[in-house]
Amino acid sequence: MTAKAIIVLRNEKLAGIAKALKFDPGGISGWLGGTPNRLSLEKKEILSTYLGLEYTHISPKIVHRWSTSVEDIGALLPIVINQKMLQHISINIITADTIPIGCVYHVTIGETSIVALCKPQNKAFPIPVVSTEDIGWGNLLPPIELTKSTWDSWWSDQNVFPEEIAAYLSISQKTTDDSLLESWASLVAELIQRGVDIDNARQCLEIKV
């Protein structure tokens, strides 16, 4: 079940989810265990929204944030994302002052962008980047240098759009001027918030790079 896979990728406990949503833990456990009537339709929708689930795959409407492992990404990403997206997904390690601090799994097809920010479950674990050759999907791109504050804001700001991060990553492949990149990224965010098509916004900025 996709919901189970997302919970593992998020490294969350059922008790924590139940507390956050004010649900009965037994109801969530029963539903995940295959008993549909343990949760009402309304509660299923609330839980799906909380997990970033849309129908049978992760939603393209939000940025996903997973504290996870290489093994879980390799096993579970094919469950939570459709196969067309999976085969085109790109992976960037994120560095701050040249030190790896996380990674981004991202793909844009047409006007749909999927973005998942990933970091290790704790400091003892490596950055969760799969071996694309061994696993048979994904495209590992060069690392991208960010300020730690930018990464932290991506991780904590629930209002950031996946298209904003996708545009930033796309532009960053074409320039190493951090101040220029930050300015253009801010402009992309503003254009998106005003309803401008993401492809047009990104192409406009990439011409300048």
N, C-alpha and C positions, 0 to 999 in steps of 0.2 A: 504494500500500500504506500502511495506517495507520501501521505502525511507522516507515516512512521519514518520514512527515509529523511524527510525534512527535519524531524525532531532530532534524529541522530546527527545530521549535518550541523544543526544548531547547537548540539551538545547540551540539550535541555533535558530536564527531568519532568516527568508528568506532574509531580507535586508542584513544581514551580509554575508550570503552565496553568494548572487548576487554580492556583492562588492568584495569578495575574488576571485570569478571566472570571474568577469567583465561580468556578464550576466544581462539581463533585469529581474528585480524582477517579473514582470508580466508574463514573459515566464515560470519561475520556478513555480510560483503560478498556472498558467494555466495547466501545465503538471501534477503537483501534484493533481490538481482538476479533472483530467481525460480527458484532451484534448491533445492527443498524439502529434499533429503537432505544439504545442507551442514551442517545442524544437527540434532542428535538431538531427539526430542520433549522430553526433560528440559531441554535447553539452550534450546529455543524457549520453554518455560514460564518459565525463569529470565530470559530476555531480556524477555519480555512483562511480567513482574512488575517488572523494573528500569525499564522505560519507562512503567509505569502503564497498560498495555494489557489490556483484558478483552474477549475475543472480537474483534470488529472495531471497537470504539470505546474511548475512554479510560474508565478505571475510575472509578466513583463512590465507591470505598472509600478513596481517598487524595486529598490535595491535590496538584494539579499545579503545577509551578513552571517557567516558561518564560522564558528570556532571548531575546527575539524582536523582530520588527519588525511594523509595521502591515501591510506587504505579505504577510508570511508568515501572520499571523493571518487576514487576509481570505481568502487562498487555501486555507489548510489546516484551519482550524477546521471548515468543513463536511465535511471528510473524517474527522475524528477524533471527531465527536460526532453522534449521531443527529438526524434532521431535526426531530423534535418538540421535543427539547431546544434545538436551535439557534434555532428560531423564538421561544422564550420566554426566551432568555438575556439577562441584564442585565449592564451594564458600569458599574463605578464607578472613577473615577480616585481614587487614594489620595494624600493630601497629608500632609506633616508640617511644621508651622509654616507652613502655606499653600503650601508648595512641592511640586509633583507629584513623587512618587518611584516610582510604579508604578500598576498598575491590576488590577482583579479582574474576570474573566468568571465569572459564576455563574448557576445556575438550579436551582430545586427544584421537582420535580413529584412529588406524593405524598410518599413517604418517601425519595426518591432526590435527592441533591444532587450537582451537579457544580461544582467550584470550581477555577479556574486562576488562580494569581497570575502576573502578567506584569511584566517590567521590560525596559528597552532592552538591546540587546546590549552597548552601551557608552554612555558619557556623551554621545557625539556624536549619538546617535539620539534621536528623540522618544519619549515614552511611547506604547506600542503600542495606541492606541485607534482602532478603525475608525470610519469615517463610516457610521452605521447607515442613513442615507437613501440613500447611494450604493450600499451593499452589499446592502441588502434584507433584513437580519435584525438582530436585537439591539435592545436598549432602553437608551439611554444615560441613566443616573441621575445625580443631583447628586454632586459629589465628596464623599468621606468623609475627615475629618481623623483621623489616627491618630498616636500617638507613634511615633517612629522605632524604638524598642525593640520595640513590638508588631509592626510590619511585619517587622522583622528576625527576631523569634521565629517568626512565621508562615512565613517563608522558610526558616528553618533547622531548625525542630522537625519531625522526621519523624513524631512521634506525634500531631500535631494532626489532628483530624477535620475533613473538609469541612463537616459539619453545624455545628461550632462557629463556623467563619468565616461560614457562611451565616446563622446566627442572629445573630451580631454585626452583620453588615451590615444585616439586617432591622431590628434594634432601633435601630441608629444612625440610621436614617431618621426615628426618632420622638423622639429626644432629642439635645441638644447638651451634656448634662452628662457630661463625660468620666469623672469619678470614679464616677458612677452606672453608666455604660455598662461600665466595666472590671469593676465588681463583679458586674453581671448577666451579663457575658460569662463570668466565672469560674464562676458558678453554672451557666450553660448547659453548660459543659465538664464540670463535675462530674456533672450529671444525665445527660449522654450517656454518660460513662464508667460510670455505674451501670446503664445499659441502659434509661433512660427514653426513650420515643418522642420524637423531635426536635420534631415538630409540637406535642405537648402541652407540652414544655418551653418552646418559643418562645412559644406562645400565653399561657402562664402569665406569662411575663415581660413580654410586650407589653401585657398588661392593666395592668401597673404603670406603664408609661411614660406 
